[in-house]
Amino acid sequence: MDTITEGVEFDTTAREWRCKWSADNDKKSLAELQKVLDETKAEIKAVDGVKSVQRVVCGDCLDFKVVIALPEPKYEAWSDAAHAPEEAFLEKIKKIDGVSVVETQTYTLMPVEL
């Protein structure tokens, strides 16, 4: 387990692909985003070590996020491979009318024991 500082340990690193979608045209951009994710699932599944994939949608702030988590020891190799298929996914969603603020972020994930 890696430690960021005393008491802050983690065993999972995640990469988030995110954007804003538009409610215009009966939320067509959101439907198109989901189609691109569906088309990309096999490539994501093929990433060595994928632990989980989550899709987050907020209807209030119009967020669409894909969070791909890997065990920390597997993450560096994926990072070195430019997080493939990230570039292709982002290029596809940038072309969807109504999609804006396309970004990525890397962070750690760790369950909190209650």
C-alpha positions as CSV (number, residue, x, y, z in Angstrom):
1,M,0.0,0.0,0.0
2,D,1.3,3.4,-0.9
3,T,1.3,6.4,1.5
4,I,0.9,10.0,0.5
5,T,1.4,11.2,4.1
6,E,0.9,9.7,7.5
7,G,-2.6,8.2,7.7
8,V,-3.3,8.7,4.0
9,E,-2.7,5.4,2.3
10,F,-4.1,4.0,-1.0
11,D,-4.0,1.0,-3.1
12,T,-6.0,2.2,-6.1
13,T,-5.4,4.9,-8.7
14,A,-8.2,6.2,-11.0
15,R,-8.3,8.1,-14.2
16,E,-11.4,10.2,-14.8
17,W,-12.6,11.4,-18.2
18,R,-15.2,14.1,-17.8
19,C,-17.2,16.7,-19.7
20,K,-20.3,18.8,-19.6
21,W,-23.4,17.9,-21.7
22,S,-26.3,19.9,-22.8
23,A,-30.0,19.3,-22.0
24,D,-30.9,20.6,-25.5
25,N,-32.6,18.4,-28.0
26,D,-34.0,16.1,-25.3
27,K,-30.5,15.5,-23.8
28,K,-29.2,14.2,-27.1
29,S,-25.6,14.9,-26.2
30,L,-25.9,12.7,-23.1
31,A,-27.3,9.9,-25.2
32,E,-24.4,10.3,-27.6
33,L,-21.9,10.2,-24.8
34,Q,-23.4,7.0,-23.5
35,K,-23.1,5.5,-27.0
36,V,-19.4,6.4,-27.2
37,L,-18.8,4.8,-23.8
38,D,-20.7,1.7,-24.9
39,E,-18.5,1.5,-28.0
40,T,-15.3,1.9,-25.9
41,K,-16.1,-0.7,-23.2
42,A,-14.2,-3.6,-24.8
43,E,-11.0,-1.4,-25.1
44,I,-11.3,-0.3,-21.5
45,K,-11.9,-3.9,-20.3
46,A,-8.7,-4.8,-22.2
47,V,-6.6,-2.5,-20.0
48,D,-4.3,-4.7,-17.9
49,G,-5.5,-4.6,-14.3
50,V,-8.8,-2.7,-14.6
51,K,-10.4,-3.0,-11.2
52,S,-13.6,-1.1,-11.9
53,V,-15.3,1.3,-14.3
54,Q,-18.0,3.7,-13.1
55,R,-20.1,6.2,-15.1
56,V,-21.3,9.3,-13.2
57,V,-24.0,11.5,-14.5
58,C,-25.3,14.6,-12.8
59,G,-28.6,16.0,-14.1
60,D,-28.2,19.3,-12.2
61,C,-24.7,20.4,-13.2
62,L,-24.7,18.3,-16.4
63,D,-21.6,16.3,-15.7
64,F,-20.7,13.1,-17.5
65,K,-17.7,11.2,-16.0
66,V,-16.1,7.9,-16.6
67,V,-13.8,6.7,-13.7
68,I,-11.4,3.8,-14.5
69,A,-9.7,2.4,-11.4
70,L,-6.6,0.2,-11.4
71,P,-4.5,-1.3,-8.6
72,E,-1.7,1.1,-7.9
73,P,1.0,-1.3,-9.2
74,K,-0.7,-1.6,-12.6
75,Y,-1.4,2.1,-13.0
76,E,2.1,3.3,-14.1
77,A,2.1,1.0,-17.2
78,W,-1.3,2.4,-18.3
79,S,-0.1,5.9,-17.7
80,D,3.0,5.2,-19.8
81,A,0.6,4.0,-22.6
82,A,-1.1,7.4,-22.5
83,H,-4.2,5.9,-20.8
84,A,-5.3,4.2,-24.0
85,P,-8.1,4.4,-25.2
86,E,-8.3,7.8,-23.6
87,E,-7.3,9.9,-26.6
88,A,-9.7,8.2,-29.0
89,F,-12.5,8.5,-26.5
90,L,-11.9,12.2,-25.9
91,E,-11.7,13.0,-29.6
92,K,-15.0,11.3,-30.2
93,I,-16.8,13.1,-27.4
94,K,-15.4,16.4,-28.4
95,K,-17.2,16.1,-31.7
96,I,-20.6,15.7,-30.1
97,D,-22.8,18.8,-30.4
98,G,-23.5,20.1,-26.9
99,V,-20.4,18.6,-25.2
100,S,-18.0,21.0,-23.6
101,V,-15.3,21.3,-21.0
102,V,-13.6,17.9,-21.8
103,E,-11.0,17.1,-19.2
104,T,-9.1,14.4,-17.4
105,Q,-7.9,13.9,-13.9
106,T,-5.9,11.3,-12.0
107,Y,-6.5,10.6,-8.3
108,T,-6.3,7.9,-5.7
109,L,-9.3,5.9,-4.4
110,M,-9.6,4.2,-1.1
111,P,-12.7,2.9,0.8
112,V,-13.3,4.5,4.1
113,E,-14.0,2.1,6.9
114,L,-16.9,3.2,9.0
